[in-house]
Amino acid sequence: MKEENVLFDFISIVGFLACIVCIVMAIVSLIKKNGKAKKFAKGILVAFIIFMVGVINSPSSKIDSSQSTKVSSNKSETRCSKS
């Protein structure tokens, strides 16, 4: 299961970097007017979709609500006992 987490992290990093590279190359091709801007615009779209797939499927770092309630109640008990 941990390998899946690493895989989705890797996919999101690759998608993010590819999106940045395609944005830079699209700007360069617009300045040079060499006609490749549309190709890089499609690349931006594909890279962004890959990035979003990686982000959506990566594990969340949510704490179970029962654990967070227990921690907060322990803190309030500690404050009451010190007073």
C-alpha positions as CSV (number, residue, x, y, z in Angstrom):
1,M,0.0,0.0,0.0
2,K,2.9,2.4,0.7
3,E,4.2,1.8,-2.9
4,E,0.9,3.2,-4.2
5,N,1.4,6.4,-2.1
6,V,4.9,6.9,-3.6
7,L,3.5,6.2,-7.1
8,F,0.8,8.9,-6.9
9,D,3.3,11.4,-5.4
10,F,5.6,10.7,-8.3
11,I,2.8,11.1,-10.8
12,S,1.8,14.4,-9.3
13,I,5.4,15.7,-9.2
14,V,6.0,14.7,-12.9
15,G,2.7,16.3,-13.9
16,F,3.5,19.5,-12.1
17,L,7.0,19.8,-13.6
18,A,5.7,18.9,-17.1
19,C,3.0,21.6,-16.8
20,I,5.7,24.2,-15.9
21,V,7.9,23.1,-18.8
22,C,5.0,23.3,-21.2
23,I,4.0,26.8,-20.0
24,V,7.6,28.1,-20.5
25,M,7.9,26.4,-23.9
26,A,4.5,27.9,-25.0
27,I,5.6,31.4,-24.0
28,V,8.9,30.9,-25.9
29,S,7.1,29.6,-29.0
30,L,4.7,32.6,-28.8
31,I,7.6,35.0,-28.7
32,K,9.4,33.2,-31.5
33,K,6.2,32.8,-33.5
34,N,7.2,29.3,-34.7
35,G,3.7,27.8,-34.7
36,K,4.3,25.3,-31.9
37,A,2.2,27.2,-29.2
38,K,-0.9,25.0,-29.8
39,K,1.1,21.9,-29.4
40,F,2.4,23.1,-26.0
41,A,-1.1,24.3,-25.0
42,K,-2.2,20.7,-25.4
43,G,0.8,19.6,-23.4
44,I,-0.2,22.0,-20.6
45,L,-3.7,20.4,-20.6
46,V,-2.4,16.9,-20.5
47,A,0.2,17.6,-17.9
48,F,-2.4,19.4,-15.7
49,I,-4.7,16.4,-16.0
50,I,-1.9,14.0,-15.0
51,F,-1.0,16.3,-12.1
52,M,-4.7,16.3,-10.9
53,V,-4.9,12.5,-11.1
54,G,-1.8,12.2,-8.9
55,V,-3.1,14.8,-6.4
56,I,-6.6,13.3,-6.1
57,N,-5.4,9.8,-5.6
58,S,-2.6,10.6,-3.1
59,P,-3.4,9.8,0.5
60,S,-4.9,12.6,2.6
61,S,-3.4,13.5,6.0
62,K,-6.7,13.7,7.8
63,I,-6.8,12.7,11.4
64,D,-9.7,10.6,12.5
65,S,-12.3,12.8,14.2
66,S,-12.5,10.5,17.3
67,Q,-8.7,10.9,17.7
68,S,-8.8,14.7,17.3
69,T,-11.7,14.9,19.9
70,K,-9.7,12.8,22.3
71,V,-6.6,15.0,21.9
72,S,-8.6,18.2,22.4
73,S,-10.4,16.9,25.5
74,N,-7.0,15.9,27.0
75,K,-5.7,19.4,26.5
76,S,-8.8,20.9,28.2
77,E,-8.4,18.6,31.1
78,T,-4.8,19.5,31.5
79,R,-5.7,23.2,31.5
80,C,-8.4,22.7,34.2
81,S,-6.1,20.7,36.5
82,K,-3.4,23.4,36.3
83,S,-5.8,26.2,37.4
